[in-house]
Amino acid sequence: MTLSSPPCTPPTPSIFTLYCGRMTQARIISPRAFPSTRSPPLNTDVPASGNKSKKARLAELISERKLTAITERDWRELLDGLAPVSESYLRRLLAQTGIPVEQPFGGVRQKTFDELEQSLLEMEAVYTRAKESSDRTRAQLCRNVVIQAKDHARLAARSVKVTPEKKALKEEMVQWLLVWLENPGVFPAWVKLRRLKLEGS
């Protein structure tokens, strides 16, 4: 007996249809955004005392503490009380009050040669004591303050708005400051000779 094979059915061909019409963009639904619970950053530019200026606040602090002179401790407390404030700005504000400030925090005064000489002599005394006591931090602070004053004087001398007289004044002050920075211990004797020369010319 011979078995016959079942008839082979050919596969049905797949038919693909190209659609050339306009396609509609599906709308993507995103999860609902929840409001952020993070607190906004603190505004450190607004002083704690409200809208008072730094100058007005400084006057209050001086009055509250009955300050007639500014020591290192007073200086640091004023910095904290007026924060945020730069040391150079606090120094300018204190200079306007006329209250003496302990060096090196008082900085270098350079409106006149007399002021410049006096403040540099004060700075030299503090610097020498710091070197003798191996207080490198205080000694470097003295140098930093004088360097800042030198840069300020040089900038003023190079200003296009400065008069020839003011330019010559600031250029001479830069020389004084450079001598101090080169050798603070020599400055007291040097400045005496320098002033004699200036007064005789």
DOTI-39659 format. One record per residue: residue number from 1; residue in one letter; x, y, z of N, C-alpha, C in turn. Coordinates in nm, 4 decimals, m for minus. Example, Ala and Ser with C-alpha at 12.3 -4.5 7.8 and 13.67 -1.06 7.14 Angstrom:
2
1 / a / 1.3190 / m0.5690 / 0.7800 / 1.2300 / m0.4500 / 0.7800 / 1.3200 / m0.3300 / 0.7800 .
2 / s / 1.2850 / m0.2250 / 0.7080 / 1.3670 / m0.1060 / 0.7140 / 1.2900 / 0.0030 / 0.7870 .
***
This chain:
201
1 / m / 0.0844 / m0.1189 / 0.0000 / 0.0000 / 0.0000 / 0.0000 / 0.0870 / 0.1226 / 0.0000 .
2 / t / 0.0583 / 0.2128 / m0.0870 / 0.1416 / 0.3331 / m0.1013 / 0.0711 / 0.4520 / m0.0383 .
3 / l / 0.1469 / 0.5181 / 0.0565 / 0.0905 / 0.6371 / 0.1231 / 0.1144 / 0.7594 / 0.0371 .
4 / s / 0.0126 / 0.8371 / 0.0213 / 0.0256 / 0.9599 / m0.0589 / 0.0528 / 1.0784 / 0.0318 .
5 / s / 0.1437 / 1.1680 / m0.0064 / 0.1783 / 1.2874 / 0.0721 / 0.0645 / 1.3877 / 0.0638 .
6 / p / 0.0406 / 1.4613 / 0.1763 / m0.0636 / 1.5655 / 0.1731 / m0.0254 / 1.6759 / 0.0776 .
7 / p / m0.1202 / 1.7353 / 0.0193 / m0.0895 / 1.8435 / m0.0778 / m0.0184 / 1.9601 / m0.0108 .
8 / c / 0.0802 / 2.0159 / m0.0733 / 0.1585 / 2.1311 / m0.0186 / 0.0849 / 2.2595 / m0.0487 .
9 / t / 0.0555 / 2.3286 / 0.0601 / m0.0158 / 2.4572 / 0.0442 / 0.0847 / 2.5705 / 0.0390 .
10 / p / 0.0899 / 2.6441 / m0.0680 / 0.1876 / 2.7556 / m0.0776 / 0.1570 / 2.8651 / 0.0233 .
11 / p / 0.2605 / 2.9337 / 0.0817 / 0.2366 / 3.0405 / 0.1806 / 0.1638 / 3.1584 / 0.1202 .
12 / t / 0.0819 / 3.2148 / 0.2048 / 0.0048 / 3.3302 / 0.1578 / 0.0936 / 3.4544 / 0.1590 .
13 / p / 0.1076 / 3.5202 / 0.0486 / 0.1966 / 3.6395 / 0.0450 / 0.1417 / 3.7524 / 0.1298 .
14 / s / 0.2351 / 3.8200 / 0.2021 / 0.1957 / 3.9362 / 0.2838 / 0.1802 / 4.0573 / 0.1957 .
15 / i / 0.0791 / 4.1348 / 0.2237 / 0.0522 / 4.2538 / 0.1429 / 0.0678 / 4.3761 / 0.2314 .
16 / f / 0.1561 / 4.4683 / 0.1960 / 0.1790 / 4.5931 / 0.2706 / 0.1194 / 4.7086 / 0.1941 .
17 / t / 0.0545 / 4.7961 / 0.2677 / m0.0087 / 4.9118 / 0.2047 / 0.0570 / 5.0381 / 0.2550 .
18 / l / 0.1078 / 5.1209 / 0.1681 / 0.1688 / 5.2485 / 0.2040 / 0.0602 / 5.3536 / 0.2165 .
19 / y / 0.0629 / 5.4274 / 0.3352 / m0.0366 / 5.5331 / 0.3566 / 0.0297 / 5.6685 / 0.3353 .
20 / c / m0.0206 / 5.7409 / 0.2403 / 0.0420 / 5.8687 / 0.2039 / m0.0354 / 5.9874 / 0.2580 .
21 / g / m0.1316 / 5.9595 / 0.3401 / m0.2099 / 6.0706 / 0.3924 / m0.1392 / 6.1413 / 0.5069 .
22 / r / m0.1988 / 6.2476 / 0.5623 / m0.1414 / 6.3267 / 0.6719 / m0.1573 / 6.2526 / 0.8030 .
23 / m / m0.0474 / 6.2447 / 0.8743 / m0.0484 / 6.1753 / 1.0025 / m0.0713 / 6.2755 / 1.1145 .
24 / t / m0.1473 / 6.2354 / 1.2124 / m0.1775 / 6.3224 / 1.3264 / m0.0806 / 6.2921 / 1.4395 .
25 / q / m0.0152 / 6.3987 / 1.4905 / 0.0825 / 6.3807 / 1.5972 / 0.0120 / 6.3437 / 1.7273 .
26 / a / 0.0598 / 6.2347 / 1.7830 / m0.0018 / 6.1883 / 1.9069 / 0.0365 / 6.2811 / 2.0210 .
27 / r / m0.0563 / 6.3106 / 2.1092 / m0.0297 / 6.3981 / 2.2240 / 0.0295 / 6.3174 / 2.3367 .
28 / i / 0.1447 / 6.3634 / 2.3829 / 0.2135 / 6.2932 / 2.4905 / 0.1669 / 6.3500 / 2.6222 .
29 / i / 0.1165 / 6.2638 / 2.7042 / 0.0659 / 6.3063 / 2.8336 / 0.1726 / 6.2808 / 2.9376 .
30 / s / 0.2220 / 6.3880 / 2.9969 / 0.3273 / 6.3750 / 3.0973 / 0.2647 / 6.3803 / 3.2350 .
31 / p / 0.3348 / 6.3238 / 3.3331 / 0.2823 / 6.3291 / 3.4695 / 0.2719 / 6.4733 / 3.5160 .
32 / r / 0.1748 / 6.5012 / 3.5991 / 0.1548 / 6.6366 / 3.6495 / 0.2735 / 6.6792 / 3.7353 .
33 / a / 0.3270 / 6.7964 / 3.7027 / 0.4430 / 6.8449 / 3.7792 / 0.3975 / 6.8941 / 3.9144 .
34 / f / 0.4656 / 6.8507 / 4.0173 / 0.4340 / 6.8932 / 4.1520 / 0.5186 / 7.0129 / 4.1894 .
35 / p / 0.4674 / 7.1064 / 4.2629 / 0.5470 / 7.2242 / 4.3036 / 0.6651 / 7.1833 / 4.3883 .
36 / s / 0.7780 / 7.2540 / 4.3675 / 0.8992 / 7.2229 / 4.4427 / 0.8832 / 7.2622 / 4.5884 .
37 / t / 0.9324 / 7.1753 / 4.6747 / 0.9249 / 7.2028 / 4.8184 / 1.0552 / 7.2607 / 4.8711 .
38 / r / 1.1533 / 7.2838 / 4.7818 / 1.2825 / 7.3367 / 4.8237 / 1.2697 / 7.4839 / 4.8600 .
39 / s / 1.3289 / 7.5230 / 4.9703 / 1.3220 / 7.6627 / 5.0149 / 1.4097 / 7.7494 / 4.9277 .
40 / p / 1.3681 / 7.8723 / 4.8984 / 1.4509 / 7.9624 / 4.8166 / 1.5772 / 7.9989 / 4.8913 .
41 / p / 1.6888 / 8.0233 / 4.8175 / 1.8148 / 8.0580 / 4.8836 / 1.8044 / 8.1888 / 4.9587 .
42 / l / 1.8785 / 8.1983 / 5.0666 / 1.8786 / 8.3208 / 5.1455 / 1.9458 / 8.4326 / 5.0690 .
43 / n / 1.8946 / 8.5518 / 5.0787 / 1.9520 / 8.6685 / 5.0132 / 2.0519 / 8.7320 / 5.1094 .
44 / t / 2.1782 / 8.6999 / 5.0883 / 2.2805 / 8.7498 / 5.1791 / 2.3163 / 8.8949 / 5.1525 .
45 / d / 2.2632 / 8.9525 / 5.0420 / 2.2955 / 9.0909 / 5.0121 / 2.2118 / 9.1882 / 5.0953 .
46 / v / 2.1042 / 9.1390 / 5.1540 / 2.0175 / 9.2270 / 5.2315 / 2.0636 / 9.2275 / 5.3760 .
47 / p / 2.1023 / 9.3399 / 5.4300 / 2.1508 / 9.3435 / 5.5684 / 2.0405 / 9.3097 / 5.6655 .
48 / a / 2.0827 / 9.2536 / 5.7814 / 1.9853 / 9.2119 / 5.8814 / 1.9102 / 9.3313 / 5.9389 .
49 / s / 1.9679 / 9.4490 / 5.9318 / 1.9071 / 9.5674 / 5.9909 / 1.8092 / 9.6361 / 5.8963 .
50 / g / 1.7727 / 9.5689 / 5.7845 / 1.6772 / 9.6278 / 5.6924 / 1.7458 / 9.7079 / 5.5843 .
51 / n / 1.6929 / 9.8258 / 5.5578 / 1.7447 / 9.9071 / 5.4483 / 1.8497 / 10.0078 / 5.4920 .
52 / k / 1.8986 / 9.9979 / 5.6125 / 2.0001 / 10.0926 / 5.6593 / 2.1302 / 10.0714 / 5.5833 .
53 / s / 2.1970 / 10.1816 / 5.5552 / 2.3253 / 10.1729 / 5.4875 / 2.4314 / 10.1226 / 5.5844 .
54 / k / 2.5428 / 10.0774 / 5.5283 / 2.6541 / 10.0316 / 5.6108 / 2.7063 / 10.1460 / 5.6982 .
55 / k / 2.7070 / 10.2668 / 5.6415 / 2.7565 / 10.3823 / 5.7166 / 2.6680 / 10.4109 / 5.8368 .
56 / a / 2.5355 / 10.4039 / 5.8162 / 2.4425 / 10.4292 / 5.9269 / 2.4516 / 10.3202 / 6.0322 .
57 / r / 2.4649 / 10.1969 / 5.9868 / 2.4762 / 10.0855 / 6.0807 / 2.6064 / 10.0938 / 6.1602 .
58 / l / 2.7153 / 10.1357 / 6.0944 / 2.8424 / 10.1518 / 6.1643 / 2.8310 / 10.2568 / 6.2731 .
59 / a / 2.7647 / 10.3678 / 6.2423 / 2.7455 / 10.4732 / 6.3418 / 2.6694 / 10.4209 / 6.4630 .
60 / e / 2.5704 / 10.3355 / 6.4391 / 2.4959 / 10.2764 / 6.5495 / 2.5843 / 10.1871 / 6.6357 .
61 / l / 2.6650 / 10.1036 / 6.5706 / 2.7519 / 10.0118 / 6.6443 / 2.8551 / 10.0875 / 6.7279 .
62 / i / 2.9092 / 10.1939 / 6.6709 / 3.0075 / 10.2743 / 6.7438 / 2.9423 / 10.3394 / 6.8648 .
63 / s / 2.8204 / 10.3895 / 6.8460 / 2.7481 / 10.4538 / 6.9560 / 2.7102 / 10.3528 / 7.0637 .
64 / e / 2.6622 / 10.2353 / 7.0226 / 2.6227 / 10.1322 / 7.1189 / 2.7398 / 10.0872 / 7.2047 .
65 / r / 2.8570 / 10.0753 / 7.1414 / 2.9756 / 10.0264 / 7.2126 / 3.0590 / 10.1392 / 7.2731 .
66 / k / 3.0181 / 10.2649 / 7.2449 / 3.0900 / 10.3821 / 7.2958 / 3.2391 / 10.3728 / 7.2605 .
67 / l / 3.2656 / 10.3471 / 7.1343 / 3.4031 / 10.3290 / 7.0887 / 3.4706 / 10.4638 / 7.0629 .
68 / t / 3.5873 / 10.4810 / 7.1206 / 3.6688 / 10.6003 / 7.0938 / 3.7978 / 10.5625 / 7.0216 .
69 / a / 3.8231 / 10.4334 / 7.0109 / 3.9367 / 10.3797 / 6.9370 / 3.9008 / 10.2365 / 6.8992 .
70 / i / 3.9550 / 10.1911 / 6.7867 / 3.9205 / 10.0591 / 6.7361 / 4.0386 / 9.9648 / 6.7564 .
71 / t / 4.0192 / 9.8656 / 6.8427 / 4.1206 / 9.7632 / 6.8643 / 4.0973 / 9.6475 / 6.7666 .
72 / e / 4.1852 / 9.5488 / 6.7707 / 4.1672 / 9.4324 / 6.6837 / 4.0344 / 9.3628 / 6.7136 .
73 / r / 4.0007 / 9.3507 / 6.8411 / 3.8736 / 9.2870 / 6.8781 / 3.7549 / 9.3673 / 6.8254 .
74 / d / 3.7607 / 9.5002 / 6.8400 / 3.6534 / 9.5850 / 6.7879 / 3.6406 / 9.5700 / 6.6368 .
75 / w / 3.7546 / 9.5641 / 6.5703 / 3.7581 / 9.5516 / 6.4245 / 3.6837 / 9.4257 / 6.3786 .
76 / r / 3.7128 / 9.3144 / 6.4443 / 3.6511 / 9.1883 / 6.4045 / 3.5015 / 9.1873 / 6.4367 .
77 / e / 3.4643 / 9.2500 / 6.5473 / 3.3224 / 9.2572 / 6.5824 / 3.2464 / 9.3459 / 6.4844 .
78 / l / 3.3096 / 9.4529 / 6.4382 / 3.2453 / 9.5399 / 6.3395 / 3.2295 / 9.4681 / 6.2059 .
79 / l / 3.3289 / 9.3891 / 6.1686 / 3.3177 / 9.3100 / 6.0458 / 3.1987 / 9.2155 / 6.0528 .
80 / d / 3.1824 / 9.1506 / 6.1678 / 3.0697 / 9.0584 / 6.1854 / 2.9374 / 9.1337 / 6.1876 .
81 / g / 2.9345 / 9.2484 / 6.2548 / 2.8107 / 9.3241 / 6.2667 / 2.7633 / 9.3852 / 6.1366 .
82 / l / 2.8569 / 9.4119 / 6.0439 / 2.8222 / 9.4739 / 5.9159 / 2.8233 / 9.3753 / 5.7999 .
83 / a / 2.8481 / 9.2479 / 5.8286 / 2.8584 / 9.1471 / 5.7219 / 2.7312 / 9.1436 / 5.6365 .
84 / p / 2.7510 / 9.1284 / 5.5026 / 2.8781 / 9.1174 / 5.4327 / 2.9381 / 9.2548 / 5.4023 .
85 / v / 3.0654 / 9.2738 / 5.4359 / 3.1349 / 9.3989 / 5.4084 / 3.2829 / 9.3682 / 5.3905 .
86 / s / 3.3474 / 9.4345 / 5.2970 / 3.4901 / 9.4126 / 5.2745 / 3.5717 / 9.4922 / 5.3755 .
87 / e / 3.6918 / 9.4460 / 5.4024 / 3.7792 / 9.5159 / 5.4969 / 3.8163 / 9.6542 / 5.4447 .
88 / s / 3.8389 / 9.6649 / 5.3151 / 3.8777 / 9.7946 / 5.2587 / 3.7647 / 9.8966 / 5.2728 .
89 / y / 3.6405 / 9.8523 / 5.2550 / 3.5273 / 9.9447 / 5.2681 / 3.5065 / 9.9857 / 5.4132 .
90 / l / 3.5196 / 9.8896 / 5.5053 / 3.5080 / 9.9231 / 5.6476 / 3.6183 / 10.0199 / 5.6877 .
91 / r / 3.7359 / 10.0013 / 5.6332 / 3.8483 / 10.0906 / 5.6640 / 3.8179 / 10.2335 / 5.6178 .
92 / r / 3.7581 / 10.2470 / 5.4997 / 3.7231 / 10.3801 / 5.4494 / 3.6148 / 10.4450 / 5.5352 .
93 / l / 3.5166 / 10.3655 / 5.5761 / 3.4103 / 10.4201 / 5.6604 / 3.4650 / 10.4676 / 5.7944 .
94 / l / 3.5553 / 10.3905 / 5.8528 / 3.6128 / 10.4299 / 5.9815 / 3.7013 / 10.5533 / 5.9666 .
95 / a / 3.7687 / 10.5659 / 5.8530 / 3.8524 / 10.6840 / 5.8300 / 3.7670 / 10.8105 / 5.8288 .
96 / q / 3.6443 / 10.7991 / 5.7791 / 3.5547 / 10.9146 / 5.7754 / 3.5087 / 10.9570 / 5.9143 .
97 / t / 3.5080 / 10.8641 / 6.0093 / 3.4649 / 10.8971 / 6.1455 / 3.5738 / 10.9680 / 6.2242 .
98 / g / 3.7012 / 10.9518 / 6.1817 / 3.8119 / 11.0121 / 6.2546 / 3.8550 / 10.9329 / 6.3771 .
99 / i / 3.7942 / 10.8181 / 6.4009 / 3.8316 / 10.7353 / 6.5155 / 3.9589 / 10.6582 / 6.4828 .
100 / p / 4.0599 / 10.6645 / 6.5681 / 4.1839 / 10.5913 / 6.5404 / 4.1611 / 10.4406 / 6.5407 .
101 / v / 4.2275 / 10.3726 / 6.4461 / 4.2140 / 10.2276 / 6.4313 / 4.3514 / 10.1639 / 6.4479 .
102 / e / 4.3580 / 10.0630 / 6.5312 / 4.4839 / 9.9918 / 6.5564 / 4.5383 / 9.9329 / 6.4266 .
103 / q / 4.6682 / 9.9462 / 6.4087 / 4.7317 / 9.8887 / 6.2905 / 4.7543 / 9.7388 / 6.3116 .
104 / p / 4.7507 / 9.6605 / 6.2043 / 4.7449 / 9.7007 / 6.0636 / 4.6043 / 9.7211 / 6.0086 .
105 / f / 4.5037 / 9.7191 / 6.0976 / 4.3646 / 9.7257 / 6.0510 / 4.3265 / 9.8654 / 6.0029 .
106 / g / 4.3964 / 9.9673 / 6.0522 / 4.3672 / 10.1030 / 6.0087 / 4.4091 / 10.1308 / 5.8664 .
107 / g / 4.5041 / 10.0526 / 5.8156 / 4.5479 / 10.0693 / 5.6778 / 4.6424 / 10.1860 / 5.6584 .
108 / v / 4.6682 / 10.2168 / 5.5318 / 4.7609 / 10.3240 / 5.4946 / 4.6811 / 10.4447 / 5.4474 .
109 / r / 4.6947 / 10.5537 / 5.5182 / 4.6276 / 10.6784 / 5.4794 / 4.7205 / 10.7560 / 5.3852 .
110 / q / 4.6669 / 10.8029 / 5.2760 / 4.7541 / 10.8665 / 5.1770 / 4.6911 / 10.9870 / 5.1089 .
111 / k / 4.6162 / 11.0647 / 5.1859 / 4.5660 / 11.1906 / 5.1312 / 4.6774 / 11.2950 / 5.1246 .
112 / t / 4.7679 / 11.2896 / 5.2224 / 4.8812 / 11.3828 / 5.2261 / 5.0073 / 11.3050 / 5.2595 .
113 / f / 5.1229 / 11.3685 / 5.2396 / 5.2494 / 11.3049 / 5.2760 / 5.2580 / 11.2814 / 5.4268 .
114 / d / 5.2038 / 11.3741 / 5.5045 / 5.2065 / 11.3584 / 5.6502 / 5.1294 / 11.2331 / 5.6929 .
115 / e / 5.0104 / 11.2154 / 5.6355 / 4.9298 / 11.0972 / 5.6676 / 5.0004 / 10.9696 / 5.6241 .
116 / l / 5.0581 / 10.9723 / 5.5067 / 5.1270 / 10.8547 / 5.4545 / 5.2455 / 10.8171 / 5.5420 .
117 / e / 5.3255 / 10.9171 / 5.5789 / 5.4423 / 10.8902 / 5.6634 / 5.4001 / 10.8319 / 5.7980 .
118 / q / 5.3009 / 10.8946 / 5.8618 / 5.2576 / 10.8495 / 5.9935 / 5.2049 / 10.7068 / 5.9904 .
119 / s / 5.1211 / 10.6758 / 5.8933 / 5.0625 / 10.5418 / 5.8878 / 5.1670 / 10.4361 / 5.8524 .
120 / l / 5.2644 / 10.4711 / 5.7691 / 5.3699 / 10.3749 / 5.7356 / 5.4649 / 10.3525 / 5.8533 .
121 / l / 5.4890 / 10.4564 / 5.9322 / 5.5705 / 10.4391 / 6.0526 / 5.4974 / 10.3491 / 6.1536 .
122 / e / 5.3669 / 10.3696 / 6.1672 / 5.2875 / 10.2835 / 6.2551 / 5.2909 / 10.1391 / 6.2059 .
123 / m / 5.2788 / 10.1220 / 6.0767 / 5.2787 / 9.9883 / 6.0191 / 5.4139 / 9.9207 / 6.0364 .
124 / e / 5.5205 / 9.9997 / 6.0240 / 5.6557 / 9.9433 / 6.0411 / 5.6753 / 9.8946 / 6.1832 .
125 / a / 5.6228 / 9.9680 / 6.2815 / 5.6373 / 9.9275 / 6.4211 / 5.5646 / 9.7960 / 6.4472 .
126 / v / 5.4435 / 9.7832 / 6.3930 / 5.3672 / 9.6591 / 6.4094 / 5.4372 / 9.5441 / 6.3378 .
127 / y / 5.4881 / 9.5716 / 6.2179 / 5.5572 / 9.4690 / 6.1397 / 5.6822 / 9.4191 / 6.2132 .
128 / t / 5.7589 / 9.5114 / 6.2694 / 5.8820 / 9.4734 / 6.3396 / 5.8502 / 9.3884 / 6.4620 .
129 / r / 5.7487 / 9.4259 / 6.5388 / 5.7097 / 9.3454 / 6.6554 / 5.6633 / 9.2063 / 6.6137 .
130 / a / 5.5907 / 9.2001 / 6.5039 / 5.5428 / 9.0707 / 6.4557 / 5.6592 / 8.9814 / 6.4129 .
131 / k / 5.7602 / 9.0396 / 6.3476 / 5.8764 / 8.9613 / 6.3058 / 5.9558 / 8.9126 / 6.4266 .
132 / e / 5.9690 / 8.9987 / 6.5256 / 6.0458 / 8.9616 / 6.6453 / 5.9764 / 8.8513 / 6.7249 .
133 / s / 5.8431 / 8.8484 / 6.7193 / 5.7681 / 8.7457 / 6.7931 / 5.7299 / 8.6268 / 6.7042 .
134 / s / 5.7860 / 8.6232 / 6.5830 / 5.7600 / 8.5144 / 6.4867 / 5.6122 / 8.5027 / 6.4504 .
135 / d / 5.5431 / 8.6168 / 6.4527 / 5.4022 / 8.6188 / 6.4138 / 5.3953 / 8.6449 / 6.2632 .
136 / r / 5.4075 / 8.5378 / 6.1866 / 5.4117 / 8.5523 / 6.0409 / 5.2792 / 8.6023 / 5.9834 .
137 / t / 5.1712 / 8.5613 / 6.0459 / 5.0399 / 8.6036 / 5.9972 / 5.0234 / 8.7545 / 6.0076 .
138 / r / 5.0610 / 8.8109 / 6.1227 / 5.0488 / 8.9559 / 6.1416 / 5.1456 / 9.0307 / 6.0501 .
139 / a / 5.2662 / 8.9774 / 6.0356 / 5.3646 / 9.0428 / 5.9485 / 5.3157 / 9.0440 / 5.8038 .
140 / q / 5.2599 / 8.9329 / 5.7586 / 5.2110 / 8.9264 / 5.6207 / 5.0898 / 9.0160 / 5.6016 .
141 / l / 5.0080 / 9.0287 / 5.7052 / 4.8929 / 9.1181 / 5.6973 / 4.9384 / 9.2624 / 5.6766 .
142 / c / 5.0446 / 9.3014 / 5.7468 / 5.1007 / 9.4363 / 5.7279 / 5.1434 / 9.4571 / 5.5832 .
143 / r / 5.2136 / 9.3610 / 5.5288 / 5.2599 / 9.3714 / 5.3908 / 5.1422 / 9.3778 / 5.2932 .
144 / n / 5.0409 / 9.2958 / 5.3177 / 4.9251 / 9.2946 / 5.2283 / 4.8551 / 9.4307 / 5.2249 .
145 / v / 4.8449 / 9.4933 / 5.3415 / 4.7795 / 9.6239 / 5.3487 / 4.8612 / 9.7290 / 5.2730 .
146 / v / 4.9923 / 9.7241 / 5.2873 / 5.0779 / 9.8210 / 5.2166 / 5.0754 / 9.7948 / 5.0659 .
147 / i / 5.0737 / 9.6691 / 5.0263 / 5.0649 / 9.6354 / 4.8840 / 4.9353 / 9.6897 / 4.8246 .
148 / q / 4.8275 / 9.6750 / 4.8969 / 4.6981 / 9.7270 / 4.8504 / 4.7035 / 9.8786 / 4.8352 .
149 / a / 4.7678 / 9.9461 / 4.9303 / 4.7806 / 10.0919 / 4.9222 / 4.8672 / 10.1325 / 4.8035 .
150 / k / 4.9725 / 10.0566 / 4.7785 / 5.0598 / 10.0856 / 4.6646 / 4.9855 / 10.0714 / 4.5329 .
151 / d / 4.9061 / 9.9653 / 4.5211 / 4.8277 / 9.9441 / 4.3990 / 4.7248 / 10.0557 / 4.3801 .
152 / h / 4.6671 / 10.1010 / 4.4895 / 4.5687 / 10.2095 / 4.4831 / 4.6340 / 10.3400 / 4.4366 .
153 / a / 4.7510 / 10.3703 / 4.4914 / 4.8219 / 10.4930 / 4.4540 / 4.8671 / 10.4874 / 4.3082 .
154 / r / 4.9135 / 10.3720 / 4.2659 / 4.9594 / 10.3580 / 4.1270 / 4.8422 / 10.3716 / 4.0306 .
155 / l / 4.7287 / 10.3156 / 4.0669 / 4.6098 / 10.3269 / 3.9821 / 4.5654 / 10.4726 / 3.9702 .
156 / a / 4.5713 / 10.5450 / 4.0816 / 4.5334 / 10.6859 / 4.0793 / 4.6291 / 10.7672 / 3.9931 .
157 / a / 4.7589 / 10.7342 / 3.9987 / 4.8587 / 10.8076 / 3.9200 / 4.8399 / 10.7858 / 3.7706 .
158 / r / 4.7864 / 10.6700 / 3.7331 / 4.7707 / 10.6372 / 3.5917 / 4.6353 / 10.6787 / 3.5346 .
159 / s / 4.5503 / 10.7345 / 3.6180 / 4.4181 / 10.7753 / 3.5712 / 4.4302 / 10.8899 / 3.4703 .
160 / v / 4.3506 / 10.8833 / 3.3652 / 4.3541 / 10.9883 / 3.2626 / 4.2863 / 11.1152 / 3.3124 .
161 / k / 4.2098 / 11.1041 / 3.4200 / 4.1374 / 11.2189 / 3.4727 / 4.2171 / 11.2965 / 3.5772 .
162 / v / 4.3300 / 11.2430 / 3.6206 / 4.4052 / 11.3061 / 3.7280 / 4.4834 / 11.4268 / 3.6751 .
163 / t / 4.4963 / 11.5282 / 3.7596 / 4.5727 / 11.6473 / 3.7213 / 4.7224 / 11.6172 / 3.7288 .
164 / p / 4.8058 / 11.6955 / 3.6602 / 4.9499 / 11.6718 / 3.6681 / 5.0030 / 11.6782 / 3.8111 .
165 / e / 4.9492 / 11.7696 / 3.8925 / 4.9943 / 11.7811 / 4.0313 / 4.9593 / 11.6561 / 4.1111 .
166 / k / 4.8366 / 11.6066 / 4.0922 / 4.7937 / 11.4860 / 4.1627 / 4.8710 / 11.3640 / 4.1134 .
167 / k / 4.9010 / 11.3614 / 3.9871 / 4.9777 / 11.2507 / 3.9299 / 5.1171 / 11.2444 / 3.9929 .
168 / a / 5.1826 / 11.3611 / 4.0040 / 5.3159 / 11.3653 / 4.0645 / 5.3103 / 11.3248 / 4.2117 .
169 / l / 5.2041 / 11.3668 / 4.2821 / 5.1873 / 11.3319 / 4.4232 / 5.1762 / 11.1813 / 4.4399 .
170 / k / 5.0916 / 11.1180 / 4.3602 / 5.0709 / 10.9744 / 4.3726 / 5.1932 / 10.8938 / 4.3293 .
171 / e / 5.2647 / 10.9423 / 4.2293 / 5.3871 / 10.8736 / 4.1868 / 5.4923 / 10.8757 / 4.2977 .
172 / e / 5.5015 / 10.9888 / 4.3692 / 5.5941 / 10.9975 / 4.4816 / 5.5507 / 10.9030 / 4.5945 .
173 / m / 5.4205 / 10.8954 / 4.6183 / 5.3706 / 10.8052 / 4.7220 / 5.3980 / 10.6590 / 4.6880 .
174 / v / 5.3867 / 10.6244 / 4.5604 / 5.4184 / 10.4876 / 4.5180 / 5.5620 / 10.4543 / 4.5524 .
175 / q / 5.6543 / 10.5513 / 4.5334 / 5.7950 / 10.5285 / 4.5659 / 5.8125 / 10.5019 / 4.7157 .
176 / w / 5.7426 / 10.5779 / 4.7995 / 5.7510 / 10.5573 / 4.9444 / 5.7053 / 10.4160 / 4.9813 .
177 / l / 5.5950 / 10.3767 / 4.9225 / 5.5375 / 10.2457 / 4.9529 / 5.6289 / 10.1326 / 4.9055 .
178 / l / 5.6922 / 10.1517 / 4.7924 / 5.7850 / 10.0513 / 4.7419 / 5.9074 / 10.0380 / 4.8329 .
179 / v / 5.9566 / 10.1517 / 4.8838 / 6.0697 / 10.1469 / 4.9775 / 6.0294 / 10.0708 / 5.1031 .
180 / w / 5.9124 / 10.0962 / 5.1542 / 5.8641 / 10.0249 / 5.2738 / 5.8583 / 9.8757 / 5.2469 .
181 / l / 5.8036 / 9.8364 / 5.1327 / 5.7892 / 9.6953 / 5.1004 / 5.9242 / 9.6266 / 5.0808 .
182 / e / 6.0216 / 9.7017 / 5.0283 / 6.1546 / 9.6438 / 5.0070 / 6.2262 / 9.6206 / 5.1388 .
183 / n / 6.2130 / 9.7156 / 5.2317 / 6.2798 / 9.7013 / 5.3615 / 6.2103 / 9.7916 / 5.4630 .
184 / p / 6.1105 / 9.7393 / 5.5338 / 6.0354 / 9.8228 / 5.6287 / 6.1241 / 9.8873 / 5.7350 .
185 / g / 6.2287 / 9.8176 / 5.7802 / 6.3146 / 9.8713 / 5.8848 / 6.3948 / 9.9921 / 5.8420 .
186 / v / 6.4173 / 10.0060 / 5.7120 / 6.4951 / 10.1189 / 5.6595 / 6.4068 / 10.2416 / 5.6390 .
187 / f / 6.2782 / 10.2200 / 5.6268 / 6.1878 / 10.3287 / 5.5898 / 6.1934 / 10.4494 / 5.6835 .
188 / p / 6.1936 / 10.4351 / 5.8172 / 6.1945 / 10.5537 / 5.9042 / 6.3094 / 10.6501 / 5.8747 .
189 / a / 6.4307 / 10.5975 / 5.8560 / 6.5446 / 10.6839 / 5.8264 / 6.5359 / 10.7383 / 5.6842 .
190 / w / 6.4922 / 10.6535 / 5.5924 / 6.4837 / 10.6950 / 5.4520 / 6.3838 / 10.8090 / 5.4343 .
191 / v / 6.2677 / 10.8009 / 5.4994 / 6.1641 / 10.9000 / 5.4766 / 6.2050 / 11.0370 / 5.5306 .
192 / k / 6.2858 / 11.0403 / 5.6356 / 6.3348 / 11.1686 / 5.6866 / 6.4218 / 11.2378 / 5.5825 .
193 / l / 6.5126 / 11.1620 / 5.5231 / 6.5999 / 11.2190 / 5.4202 / 6.5202 / 11.2584 / 5.2959 .
194 / r / 6.4227 / 11.1765 / 5.2637 / 6.3434 / 11.2037 / 5.1447 / 6.2625 / 11.3322 / 5.1609 .
195 / r / 6.2086 / 11.3546 / 5.2778 / 6.1287 / 11.4742 / 5.3008 / 6.2156 / 11.5991 / 5.3024 .
196 / l / 6.3357 / 11.5868 / 5.3551 / 6.4280 / 11.7007 / 5.3512 / 6.4596 / 11.7376 / 5.2068 .
197 / k / 6.4762 / 11.6369 / 5.1227 / 6.5053 / 11.6639 / 4.9829 / 6.3867 / 11.7289 / 4.9127 .
198 / l / 6.2656 / 11.6802 / 4.9419 / 6.1461 / 11.7353 / 4.8784 / 6.1211 / 11.8787 / 4.9234 .
199 / e / 6.1445 / 11.9051 / 5.0502 / 6.1216 / 12.0397 / 5.1035 / 6.2278 / 12.1383 / 5.0548 .
200 / g / 6.3465 / 12.0868 / 5.0228 / 6.4530 / 12.1741 / 4.9771 / 6.4497 / 12.1990 / 4.8270 .
201 / s / 6.3708 / 12.1192 / 4.7554 / 6.3676 / 12.1336 / 4.6089 / 6.2665 / 12.2407 / 4.5664 .
***
